[in-house]
Amino acid sequence: MLSSSSRLFHKNLISVCAISASLQFSKRISCNSKLTLFTPRRVSSFTSCYPTIQPRFARPVWCSLRYEHTMASQSKTGSIHDFTVKDAKGNDVDLSIYKGKVLLIVNVASQCGLTNSNYTELHQLYEKYKNQGLEILAFPCNQFGAQEPGSNEEIVEFACTRFKAEYPIFDKVDVNGNNAAPIYKFLKSSKGGLFGDGIKWNFTKFLVDKDGNVVDRYAPTTSPLSIETRYRMASQATVWETIYDFTVKDAKGNDINLSTYKGKVLLIVNVASKCGMTNSNYTELNQLYEKYKDRGLEILAFPCNQFGEEEPGSNEQITEFVCTRFKSEFPIFDKIEVNGENAAPVYKFLKSGKWGIFGDDIQWNFAKFLVDKDGKVVERYYPTTSPLTIEHDIKKLLGIS
């Protein structure tokens, strides 16, 4: 019979099945790609906290899902700065004191399998960026497996003694249910989770920009250090509003200001010439382009060699391959990186606009982003999503019935 903790997990964290299934897929693709979501270290920390569940998918979820998750829209009224919370001693803290700071808000627990890794990395992040505008706000919560049973005093003593935590630890709160703290109702309404708004487990993380807007949400298994790049984006002086704010290079090295595509619906794809999905994707992209190019659709193809080194050629070779073999007429741009420190700014923007099912990173060749006529990212699709299945969404943005 399952323990009460196991039953609670079974009910609240069905995403474990999707993550476990994704591991099956990782064994089938090259280990040379930078698939940060498939690292053994994260998996071990995950299994130490949760009971084992055997997924019952006939094939990996990653390969069978079309990316249909739409994040809850950012709240149009107010910001995190509108809230007052209690600190661990019961004093009121007006969060407007954090105006101009980037915030990482975490529901913490002292007896979880994720406790050690998360507190350790949170400490590392805070030490590195506390003088550059980062503040971490920790809210203890006992709703997941009863893994935060202590008093506020005991919790603070544990975090500060064992992990040298210097960031503020607040009053213990509920994050789900009728008694959820108002700040968590706001956070969840601003960024929904994969299987609904509810917090799934200890150490769910929300990233808040300097203006108090929630810009991203991370699963409990997302390591704090993996959020570092997104922190730098949230704290940067330049704020990217639309795809039109970017200038990219074409295949010949010329600058292309993407504002030239104002009023167009864009389908943006990271392509590769030697991938098992190359033929089907290019064939269907051509079909879409031929059908809708005169009605306002533009396809932007960005070669990338980060996944299995399946785009090794020069820009000239890539363009020759695409135009000769597939007769493609849509623009092929300069080869870029889409993940990591050297990711092209346009891809940092795309990923921040629509996260993936297991995190921000692009998972493989032929991930797709749909951008509306105003330059806003409205949808993200997985590499296995066939271009023709996106036709309905494209027609809707084009205003075609």
Buried (B, 14 or more C-beta within 10 A) or exposed (E): EEEEBBEBBBEBBBBBBBBBBBBBBBEEBEEEBEBBBBEEEBBEBBBEBBBEBEBEBEEBBBBEBEBEBEBBEEBEEEBBBBBEBBBBEEEEBEBEEBEEBBBBBBBBBBBBBBBEBBBBBBBEBBEEBBEEBBBBBBBBBBBBBEBBEBEBEEBBBBBEEEBEBEBBBBBBBBBBEEEBBEBBBBBBBBBBBBEEBBBBBBBBBBBBBBEBBBBBBBBBBBBBBBBBBBBBBBBEEEEBEBBBBBEBBBBEEEEBEBEEBEEBBBBBBBBBBBBEBBEBBBBBBBEBBEBBBEEBBBBBBBBBBBBBEBBEBEBEEBBBBBEEEBEBEBBBBBBBBBBEEEBBBBBBBBBBBBBBBBBBBBBBBBBBBBBBBEBEBBBBBBBBBBBBEBBEBBBBBBEEE
